[in-house]
Amino acid sequence: MATEEFPLPTEFSPETAQLLRPDIDEFRRQAHEVVEWMAEYLGRVGELRVQPDLAPGSIRLRLPVTPPEDPEPMAAILADFRTVIMPGMTHWNHPGFFGFFPANTSPPSILAEMLTATLGAQCMSWSTSPAATELEQVTMEWLAWMLKLPEGFTGVIQDTASAATLVALVTARDRFTKFEAPHRVEDLTVYTSPEANSSVAKDARLAGFPPERIRFVETDEGFAMRPDLLAEMMAEDREAGLVPAAVVATAGTTSSAAVDPLPEICRICATAGPLKPWVHVDAAFAGSAAILPEMRWILEGVDGADSLVFNPHKWLLVNFDCSAYFVRDVPALLRSFSASAHYLAAPHQGVVPDYRDWGIPLGRRFRALKLWFVLRRYGVKVLQAMLREHIRLGELLAAWVDESPAFERLATARFGLVCFRHHPSGEDDAAALDARNERLVNSLNASGKILLTPTRLGGKYSLRLSIGHLTTSEAEVRRAWDLIVETAGRI
Ligand SMILES: *Cc1c(COP(=O)(O)O)cnc(C)c1O
């Protein structure tokens, strides 16, 4: 087409107008082409390297320094996507991806994301798309029902667990400084464990809690917060004139999936002062497991908590990003996060939620749509069966580790996460073992066949294999284990 081949004048020419008006037939053709690519990708992602083997900066070198002045044909852009961008992608959908925690996607979720992008709705208020708000209410009620959350929790979708935890800590801070007590933020303390996600301490800092007031309560041998130490630290802080304002407990820590003892933590908080510290539960990954009756124990005690977050974008097959935040005291949340302006006023205000007042950003994506597609397409039963299978595969791998004299498990296997290290008999030097296992992880990742992300547990360098992708099967886990054994033998 002429407009794509010749430089355009900068004024608003007829060619410019033509290019801006969507050519629906061309869009349809290109969309079909993209969908073909998507289907092919999902079908063969397991054949690719999980992670590219690239030097930093190498993708950037292949891209122009300035943007194009003139329109480029879609075909050229798609070709570069395939040849320049794709070689620089890590494939989180790869069945050999065992790093971090899974960030699953699934066909129904992808289809919903396409529709969300097509609608392009900005869902900050009820009136800016009533269906988005009301579907969010319904899907959050569905999730609360699936988790068997006690009455009194109301859900709202946030982009990430880290943002939801920031929301919880800001609400807690305001409760103690502005609304229910007049304390100075410098006198407030926040408690979490050293095994909490890195985002917790960052969120506490961002919420204005002084860094020296963030208390890390030591963990037991299973890496769960010690409630006796929490009680002691709170008592000492109160003695010193400080005010315990919040506790962030983790259900499923990032390093080892440890579960903090929520019932005891809530009991301690219930008597921790005239104003009870805000208890926030970070169940970002493992919260999904609570849809299984036999795993519901991980949320035991949640009736004493003020808020909870878990990520359907990790283990419930919903594309990143979709994080479910449940809060008990909605008025407290709104006190901290409401903002009005003439241009936001609408007649329905106060009758239905305006979710812009339930979190940090004003603008909001229509995230409930993909959650709805996934929950309907699979139903609770298929999701339960998948989670159960991943947990079984984790236990199976843990058994292989335990049966192997050259390997040692470093934490209880939970929720499909297994932490272990290579420990040949006779080698007991701590630094040498760390170095050996670091070499092992680097060598496994360099193979391109699997991806592991390591951690440290009790000071020991640990391999960490997280099973949770929808396509990961026993054969896949077996292959990964054989590769680990074989590679360890060579190092
Ligand atoms: C993944 C994870 C987070 C961070 O989740 P985001 O949604 O990426 O912010 C926080 N806490 C725990 C326990 C996690 O596993």
The ligand as a Gaussian input file, in Angstrom:
#p B3LYP/6-31G(d) Opt

LIG

0 1
 C        5.332000     -14.177000      43.976000
 C        5.200000     -13.711000      45.371000
 C        5.051000     -12.343000      45.643000
 C        5.106000     -11.297000      44.582000
 O        4.029000     -11.419000      43.719000
 P        3.768000     -10.293000      42.603000
 O        2.365000     -10.571000      42.184000
 O        4.753000     -10.517000      41.526000
 O        3.934000      -8.980000      43.256000
 C        4.870000     -11.973000      46.945000
 N        4.845000     -12.870000      47.938000
 C        4.984000     -14.200000      47.718000
 C        4.933000     -15.155000      48.854000
 C        5.169000     -14.653000      46.410000
 O        5.300000     -15.969000      46.179000

